[in-house]
Amino acid sequence: MCRYVAYLGGPLYLRDLVYEPANSLINQASDALESRTRINADGFGLGWYCRDHGAKPAVFKEITPAWSNANLHSLADCISSKCIVAHVRAATGRDPVSRSNCHPFRHGPLLWMHNGDIPGRGRLFRNVVSAADDDLVARIRGNTDSELAFVLFCTRLPSRVGLTFSPDELVVAMEKTIRKIAEWQAKAGDRRPLALNFCVTNGRSLVATRFARGDVTPPTLHYCTGGRFVCENGMCRVEERSHDSRCVIIASERLSEDPRWVTVERDSVVVVGEDLGVRVKKLEVAEG
């Protein structure tokens, strides 16, 4: 299993999200506390949005372990953003370690991450390619279940120039994606566990799921909301929310012992709106 973190709020340096917390993503890469896979060393990726470059996010990926990458450390000290996502990868099965297989995946203004597993890769590929238009299929660069799920998600979004979507539209597309993946698996008689902790952002809102099908507990997921996210002398905390200071963090693991962290229940979706309000609801993915 992989680990990820997503931030939405006031400008924040990358280092404060991926390096400074006691249980930072860098530490989770070498010693994850809430995962069956303790080591997540098969590459990493960052995505962030720049105020001066429109809606299209920047992405940086490498195949080295996150903790040993000097370029990552240098970038983290220099870059700040109001929306940041980061992911450390533990490759599953025979998936090669390559940049094209590292998260986040990008399409227009959207960034996508996944923590979990979708069995039946060949079946998934065949079904996704059949469902997607030629432009989306041509954008496939790797061979992970995660990227295929993202392509399927993009086919479930409303057709619109500019790819601007509301949080509710992202949620509906997410539910349709999960429903279709589960449907394909059921039709194939595949009873292997399915784990779909997805996260998608457009730089202004966030949607993240915690979902599993079968005899398996889904990967962990937590969120924390409040005012500014502050790191001082190795201690990180979320301050009290104020009228001019709000932020939300969604993460595979709690970054600290801050009591503000909330565990997301199974088969739920966390929705962060453009006003940084948070709501959690049960996923509506039943077939019918």
C-alpha positions as CSV (number, residue, x, y, z in Angstrom):
1,M,0.0,0.0,0.0
2,C,1.1,3.6,-0.6
3,R,0.7,6.7,1.5
4,Y,-0.4,10.2,0.6
5,V,-1.2,13.6,1.9
6,A,-3.2,16.5,0.5
7,Y,-3.4,20.1,1.7
8,L,-5.8,23.0,0.9
9,G,-5.5,26.4,2.6
10,G,-3.3,29.4,2.8
11,P,0.2,29.3,1.2
12,L,2.3,26.5,2.8
13,Y,5.9,25.5,2.1
14,L,6.3,21.9,0.8
15,R,8.7,21.2,3.6
16,D,6.1,21.9,6.3
17,L,3.9,19.2,4.8
18,V,6.3,16.5,3.7
19,Y,9.3,16.9,6.1
20,E,8.5,18.7,9.3
21,P,5.6,16.7,11.0
22,A,6.6,14.0,13.4
23,N,4.9,11.4,11.2
24,S,5.7,13.2,7.9
25,L,5.3,11.6,4.5
26,I,9.1,11.2,4.4
27,N,9.0,9.2,7.6
28,Q,6.0,7.2,6.3
29,A,8.1,6.3,3.2
30,S,10.6,4.5,5.4
31,D,8.4,3.4,8.3
32,A,4.7,3.7,7.8
33,L,2.8,3.2,11.1
34,E,-0.7,2.4,9.8
35,S,0.0,0.2,6.8
36,R,0.7,-3.4,6.2
37,T,3.6,-2.2,4.0
38,R,6.0,-0.4,6.2
39,I,8.4,0.6,3.4
40,N,7.1,2.9,0.5
41,A,10.3,3.3,-1.5
42,D,9.2,2.7,-5.1
43,G,9.2,6.4,-6.0
44,F,7.3,9.5,-5.0
45,G,5.5,12.4,-6.5
46,L,4.4,16.0,-5.7
47,G,1.8,18.2,-7.2
48,W,1.1,21.9,-6.5
49,Y,-0.7,24.8,-8.0
50,C,1.1,28.1,-8.8
51,R,-0.8,31.4,-8.7
52,D,1.1,32.8,-11.7
53,H,0.6,29.8,-14.0
54,G,-3.2,29.5,-14.3
55,A,-5.1,26.4,-13.3
56,K,-2.6,23.8,-14.6
57,P,-0.6,22.2,-11.7
58,A,3.1,21.5,-11.5
59,V,4.2,17.9,-10.9
60,F,7.5,16.4,-9.8
61,K,8.1,12.7,-9.7
62,E,11.1,10.5,-9.1
63,I,11.8,6.7,-8.8
64,T,14.2,7.0,-5.8
65,P,13.1,6.7,-2.2
66,A,11.7,10.0,-1.1
67,W,14.0,10.2,1.9
68,S,17.2,10.1,-0.2
69,N,16.3,12.6,-2.9
70,A,18.2,15.8,-2.7
71,N,16.1,17.5,-5.4
72,L,13.0,16.9,-3.3
73,H,14.6,18.5,-0.3
74,S,15.7,21.5,-2.3
75,L,12.3,22.0,-3.8
76,A,10.5,21.6,-0.5
77,D,12.5,24.5,0.9
78,C,11.6,26.8,-1.9
79,I,8.1,26.1,-3.1
80,S,4.9,27.2,-1.4
81,S,1.3,26.7,-2.6
82,K,-2.3,26.9,-1.4
83,C,-2.9,23.3,-2.7
84,I,-0.3,20.5,-2.4
85,V,-0.5,16.8,-2.9
86,A,2.2,14.3,-2.2
87,H,2.5,10.5,-2.5
88,V,5.0,7.8,-1.7
89,R,4.7,4.5,-3.6
90,A,4.9,0.9,-2.7
91,A,4.6,-1.0,-6.0
92,T,2.2,-3.9,-6.1
93,G,2.6,-7.2,-8.0
94,R,4.9,-6.9,-11.0
95,D,4.4,-3.2,-11.6
96,P,7.7,-1.7,-12.6
97,V,9.2,1.2,-10.7
98,S,9.1,4.1,-13.2
99,R,8.2,7.8,-13.2
100,S,5.1,7.1,-15.3
101,N,3.8,4.9,-12.5
102,C,4.3,7.4,-9.8
103,H,1.5,9.6,-8.4
104,P,0.0,12.1,-8.7
105,F,-1.5,11.7,-12.2
106,R,-2.5,14.9,-14.0
107,H,-5.2,15.8,-16.5
108,G,-5.8,19.5,-17.2
109,P,-6.3,21.1,-13.7
110,L,-6.9,17.8,-12.0
111,L,-4.5,15.8,-9.8
112,W,-5.2,12.2,-8.8
113,M,-3.8,9.8,-6.2
114,H,-4.7,6.3,-5.1
115,N,-3.9,4.1,-2.1
116,G,-5.2,0.6,-2.5
117,D,-5.5,-2.2,-5.1
118,I,-7.7,-3.2,-8.0
119,P,-7.3,-6.8,-8.9
120,G,-7.6,-8.0,-12.5
121,R,-5.3,-5.5,-14.3
122,G,-5.9,-6.8,-17.8
123,R,-9.6,-6.8,-17.4
124,L,-9.5,-3.2,-16.0
125,F,-7.3,-2.1,-18.9
126,R,-9.6,-3.6,-21.5
127,N,-12.8,-2.1,-19.9
128,V,-11.3,1.3,-19.3
129,V,-10.0,1.6,-22.9
130,S,-13.4,0.6,-24.2
131,A,-15.1,3.2,-22.1
132,A,-12.7,6.1,-22.7
133,D,-12.3,8.3,-25.8
134,D,-9.2,8.3,-27.9
135,D,-7.7,11.4,-26.3
136,L,-7.8,10.0,-22.8
137,V,-6.5,6.6,-23.9
138,A,-3.6,8.4,-25.7
139,R,-2.6,10.0,-22.4
140,I,-2.0,6.7,-20.6
141,R,1.7,6.6,-19.8
142,G,2.1,3.9,-17.2
143,N,0.5,0.5,-16.4
144,T,-0.9,0.9,-12.9
145,D,-4.5,0.3,-11.8
146,S,-4.4,3.8,-10.3
147,E,-3.8,5.6,-13.6
148,L,-6.5,3.5,-15.3
149,A,-9.0,4.4,-12.5
150,F,-8.1,8.1,-13.1
151,V,-8.9,7.7,-16.8
152,L,-12.2,6.0,-15.9
153,F,-12.9,8.9,-13.5
154,C,-12.3,11.4,-16.3
155,T,-14.9,9.7,-18.5
156,R,-17.5,10.1,-15.7
157,L,-17.1,13.9,-15.5
158,P,-19.4,16.2,-17.4
159,S,-18.2,17.2,-20.9
160,R,-17.1,20.8,-20.4
161,V,-14.4,23.0,-21.9
162,G,-11.8,23.9,-19.4
163,L,-12.5,21.0,-17.1
164,T,-13.9,23.2,-14.3
165,F,-16.0,21.1,-11.9
166,S,-17.8,21.7,-8.6
167,P,-17.0,19.5,-5.6
168,D,-20.4,17.8,-6.0
169,E,-19.6,17.0,-9.7
170,L,-16.3,15.5,-8.6
171,V,-18.1,13.4,-5.9
172,V,-20.7,12.1,-8.5
173,A,-17.9,11.1,-10.9
174,M,-16.0,9.4,-8.0
175,E,-19.0,7.4,-7.1
176,K,-19.7,6.4,-10.7
177,T,-16.0,5.3,-11.0
178,I,-16.1,3.1,-7.8
179,R,-19.5,1.7,-8.8
180,K,-18.2,0.7,-12.3
181,I,-15.0,-0.9,-11.0
182,A,-16.9,-3.0,-8.5
183,E,-19.5,-3.9,-11.2
184,W,-16.7,-5.1,-13.6
185,Q,-15.2,-7.2,-10.8
186,A,-18.5,-8.7,-9.8
187,K,-19.4,-9.6,-13.4
188,A,-16.1,-11.4,-13.8
189,G,-16.8,-13.4,-10.6
190,D,-13.6,-12.0,-9.0
191,R,-13.9,-12.2,-5.2
192,R,-10.5,-10.7,-4.4
193,P,-10.5,-7.7,-2.1
194,L,-10.9,-4.3,-3.7
195,A,-9.4,-1.2,-2.0
196,L,-10.1,2.3,-3.4
197,N,-8.7,5.2,-1.4
198,F,-8.8,7.8,-4.1
199,C,-8.0,11.5,-3.9
200,V,-8.7,14.2,-6.6
201,T,-8.3,18.0,-6.5
202,N,-8.6,20.8,-9.0
203,G,-6.6,23.2,-6.8
204,R,-9.7,24.7,-5.2
205,S,-11.5,21.7,-3.7
206,L,-10.6,18.2,-2.6
207,V,-12.5,14.9,-2.7
208,A,-11.1,11.7,-1.0
209,T,-12.6,8.3,-0.5
210,R,-12.0,5.4,1.9
211,F,-13.6,2.3,0.3
212,A,-13.2,-1.5,0.2
213,R,-15.1,-4.4,-1.1
214,G,-14.7,-7.9,0.2
215,D,-13.2,-9.3,3.4
216,V,-10.6,-6.5,3.8
217,T,-10.3,-3.3,5.9
218,P,-9.7,-0.3,3.6
219,P,-6.4,1.6,4.0
220,T,-6.5,4.2,6.7
221,L,-7.6,7.8,6.0
222,H,-7.7,10.9,8.3
223,Y,-8.4,14.6,8.0
224,C,-7.7,17.6,10.1
225,T,-9.2,21.1,9.7
226,G,-8.6,24.4,11.5
227,G,-6.6,27.6,10.9
228,R,-3.0,27.8,9.8
229,F,-0.8,24.7,9.7
230,V,2.3,25.8,11.7
231,C,5.6,24.0,12.2
232,E,8.0,25.3,14.8
233,N,11.0,23.6,16.3
234,G,10.0,20.3,15.0
235,M,6.4,20.6,16.3
236,C,3.5,20.9,13.9
237,R,0.0,21.9,14.8
238,V,-3.2,23.3,13.3
239,E,-4.2,26.6,14.9
240,E,-7.7,27.6,15.7
241,R,-9.8,28.6,12.7
242,S,-10.3,32.3,12.2
243,H,-12.1,34.4,9.5
244,D,-8.9,34.9,7.6
245,S,-7.1,31.6,8.3
246,R,-8.4,28.1,7.3
247,C,-6.8,24.9,6.1
248,V,-7.7,21.2,5.6
249,I,-5.3,18.3,5.5
250,I,-6.3,14.8,4.3
251,A,-3.7,12.0,4.9
252,S,-3.3,8.3,4.9
253,E,-1.8,8.7,8.4
254,R,-2.1,11.3,11.0
255,L,0.9,13.6,10.7
256,S,1.0,14.4,14.4
257,E,-0.7,13.7,17.7
258,D,-2.9,16.8,17.3
259,P,-6.4,15.8,18.6
260,R,-8.0,17.6,15.7
261,W,-7.3,14.6,13.5
262,V,-10.5,12.7,12.5
263,T,-10.5,9.1,11.2
264,V,-12.7,8.7,8.1
265,E,-15.1,5.8,8.3
266,R,-15.2,2.9,5.8
267,D,-17.0,3.5,2.5
268,S,-17.1,7.3,3.0
269,V,-16.1,10.3,1.0
270,V,-14.5,13.5,2.4
271,V,-15.5,16.6,0.5
272,V,-13.6,19.9,0.9
273,G,-15.3,22.9,-0.8
274,E,-13.8,26.1,-2.2
275,D,-14.7,27.7,1.1
276,L,-12.6,25.0,2.9
277,G,-15.7,23.7,4.6
278,V,-15.5,19.9,5.2
279,R,-18.3,17.4,5.0
280,V,-18.2,13.6,5.1
281,K,-20.9,11.3,3.7
282,K,-21.4,7.7,2.9
283,L,-20.5,6.8,-0.7
284,E,-23.5,6.0,-2.9
285,V,-22.1,3.2,-4.9
286,A,-24.7,0.5,-4.7
287,E,-25.5,-1.0,-8.1
288,G,-28.9,-0.3,-9.5
